[in-house]
Structure formats: structure tokens, C-alpha cells
Amino acid sequence: MTKAEFVELVQKNGNFESKAAAERAVKAFTASVTEVLTKKDEITLVGFGTFSTAKVAAKTGTVPGTTKTYSKPAHTAPKFKFGKTVKDAVC
């Protein structure tokens, strides 16, 4: 599904008067989630899921089939865990 198709779905499900209004709602949601995650906080939407961050340790290894090595520094990664309602709906 493309972003444009998703905006149309949000417009239909949210009874927005226009696609522009639905697109503003989608942008507001994604910007808000991004803002919370940059503060290393988490958001729980009961039934839907939880947006959070996780610390990832530094890693080194070799590229398969070669003798080249690589290293990846420690960083923070975004995570999402689906809620029971979504899991039950998909299965």
C-alpha cells in the first residue's frame, strides 16, 4: 500500500472532509511518534501496540565469503510491538 492509498483509507475511516485533512492527520501522528522516540520515551496504544526504543550493542564481524571485517557502533534503534487486538485480527 502506498502512502497515497493509506491517506485515502484514513480519510474514509476517519470521516475526514478531504484528503488534505487526512494527510495532515497522518503527518501529525508520524511526527508525534518520532518526537517521542527521539526523547527515548515510549508510546502505548492499547490494543494496537507499543512504540519504543532499544539500545543495540556494538558489533563486529566478517562479511560472508570474504576476509573483510566490519564494525557497527552501539546505537539506539526504534522498536514496535503489536498489541493483542492487531495480532488476533491478522491471524
C-alpha positions as CSV (number, residue, x, y, z in Angstrom):
1,M,0.0,0.0,0.0
2,T,1.4,3.4,-0.9
3,K,1.2,6.5,1.3
4,A,-1.5,8.0,-1.0
5,E,-3.6,4.9,-0.7
6,F,-3.1,4.9,3.1
7,V,-4.2,8.6,3.3
8,E,-7.4,7.7,1.3
9,L,-8.1,4.9,3.8
10,V,-7.6,7.2,6.7
11,Q,-9.9,9.7,5.1
12,K,-12.6,7.1,4.7
13,N,-12.2,5.5,8.2
14,G,-11.8,8.9,10.0
15,N,-14.6,10.7,8.1
16,F,-12.2,13.5,7.1
17,E,-13.7,16.0,4.7
18,S,-10.7,16.0,2.4
19,K,-7.5,14.0,1.6
20,A,-5.5,17.0,2.7
21,A,-7.0,16.8,6.2
22,A,-6.4,13.1,6.3
23,E,-2.8,13.6,5.2
24,R,-2.3,16.3,7.9
25,A,-3.5,13.8,10.5
26,V,-1.1,11.1,9.2
27,K,1.8,13.6,9.2
28,A,0.9,14.8,12.8
29,F,0.8,11.2,14.0
30,T,4.2,10.2,12.5
31,A,5.8,13.5,13.7
32,S,4.5,12.9,17.2
33,V,5.8,9.4,17.3
34,T,9.2,10.5,16.0
35,E,9.3,13.3,18.6
36,V,8.6,10.9,21.5
37,L,11.1,8.3,20.3
38,T,13.9,10.8,19.9
39,K,13.4,11.5,23.7
40,K,13.9,7.8,24.3
41,D,10.3,7.5,25.7
42,E,7.6,5.0,24.7
43,I,4.0,5.2,23.5
44,T,1.5,2.5,24.2
45,L,-1.7,2.5,22.2
46,V,-3.8,-0.2,24.0
47,G,-4.9,-2.9,21.6
48,F,-2.7,-1.6,18.8
49,G,0.8,-1.7,20.0
50,T,3.8,0.0,21.7
51,F,6.4,2.2,20.1
52,S,9.7,2.2,22.0
53,T,13.5,2.4,21.6
54,A,16.2,-0.2,22.4
55,K,19.9,0.1,22.9
56,V,21.9,-2.0,20.5
57,A,25.4,-3.1,21.4
58,A,28.4,-2.5,19.2
59,K,29.1,-5.3,16.8
60,T,32.0,-6.6,14.7
61,G,32.0,-9.5,12.2
62,T,33.2,-10.7,8.9
63,V,31.5,-10.4,5.5
64,P,30.4,-13.9,4.4
65,G,32.6,-15.4,1.6
66,T,35.4,-12.8,2.1
67,T,38.0,-12.0,4.7
68,K,36.7,-8.4,5.1
69,T,35.6,-7.4,8.5
70,Y,33.2,-4.7,9.6
71,S,32.2,-2.9,12.8
72,K,29.0,-1.3,13.7
73,P,28.9,1.2,16.6
74,A,26.5,1.0,19.5
75,H,23.2,2.8,18.8
76,T,19.6,3.2,19.7
77,A,17.0,1.6,17.4
78,P,13.2,2.2,17.2
79,K,11.0,-0.8,18.0
80,F,7.3,-1.6,17.6
81,K,5.5,-4.5,19.4
82,F,2.0,-5.3,18.1
83,G,-0.9,-5.5,20.6
84,K,-3.2,-8.4,21.1
85,T,-6.1,-6.9,19.1
86,V,-4.0,-6.4,16.0
87,K,-2.4,-9.9,16.4
88,D,-5.8,-11.5,16.7
89,A,-7.2,-9.6,13.7
90,V,-4.3,-10.7,11.4
91,C,-4.2,-14.3,12.4
